[in-house]
């Protein structure tokens, strides 16, 4: 097969010592696995959390990673995802309450460049710190390791696919622990996320070797921080080590907390991911087009899915104030329930005191929405768990402050039995006394979780594991450095299956559009793109970045040959997120298309 790959786009990460990725760990009684979620940066007071929604990412089988033998570390260390001055710390964090075993998770996003792709991720590493007062990681303790891949390079881990979940023991304190993956993860495009989770159950904090810039730390985005205590009086602080750290006599350079290590992939190596069974009864994407000759932008029409059914009214039946007495309901129902301040309730994990429990069964994998459509002006929270527990790590939860809409969306929930917790809170901003009646919808209906993208050498090629090149969260995808004569197809992933393929399409030259002599990009707020000067017909002009259009129509001044486009993009990205320095803008008009690039 001719080689093709998708370019990674450098997207600005955010904050030092804050939330830059959204992931959450969850445990089962049999083994530890990790699931992608949208997660609040930290637990709110009194057991309250902000809204979390499970994504469509299906888990691959968990595996045990092994300690990497010194001297056999792969040749390539992945680049950090950003060169922003404030990117001292790329971290994801969430602290559970109620005794959940996962205390903290941290990681980095890595964006492949063309000279790194195709890439074979073979090992992951993290600096696991222990302070002189004993806090932090101890040899033999278990950590969780998780690898996500987002072929589209969207910059959002919630749109990535969970390729690997596993566990490993801490082998060395105050040193990089390098672990070999059971099987290499092959990536030809986009972003790789690597996360480590502290799975210990002690009360000690999870230590990271960090000194923030405001406390004298380095602003170099590739800086390490030394793990030695800076003083006897402050043993939890760390001395600065700038851009290198010496461990056991060997210098380490690169991003300070987490690394991805690997080697160039061979042309015959299969891209990791995909693999869903094909269900020909599912409606397939259509109208696939491929625009461009070098970079190729794929666009297609989403499949037509049946609308969600109208929920059937159901009335709460007491007692349903414990998992054992949970009220069994069908899916596609609207429950009218009442919560009373005299309800006994049951304390369950980080959910706190739960007033009402409802169970339902899915015969097959599908998208599920749990929606509090009427909260009576009170502060309710929702949690979704497997019916048999454990109840310390939810599949999804929505636990916002009073006045916010509580809803849990799961793009693909496997067949099985589940339980919904309904929790009522009383607080100063939202008092609760007596009783409050609520309405709760539990709706199961097909939904496109993502799209699989395939590349072949003929228009009628058959999508398979050896032609899979990645996934897209939306109905557009940009291929970089596409070879001549290559064709593309896409399928829709719905539930646990994928549809039949779309039509095949091959790249066509982008020509006939207008030219511009000035390209200016505003990156604050939603951002804006202004194109001026040059020549060419501007009739019907629209702009795209990475194959995605904008949510607003552009303003055109024909007298100045100017097009001004305000953000955000149609997928919600700001111009800054979608268009790093030097990005390419595609201009579509009635006369044809052209491209413009911001001067570097």
Order of alpha helices (4+ residues) and beta strands (2+ residues): beta-beta-beta-beta-beta-beta-beta-beta-beta-beta-beta-beta-beta-beta-beta-beta-beta-beta-beta-beta-beta-beta-beta-beta-beta-beta-beta-beta-beta-beta-beta-beta-beta-beta-beta-beta-beta-beta-beta-beta-beta-beta-beta-beta-alpha-beta-beta
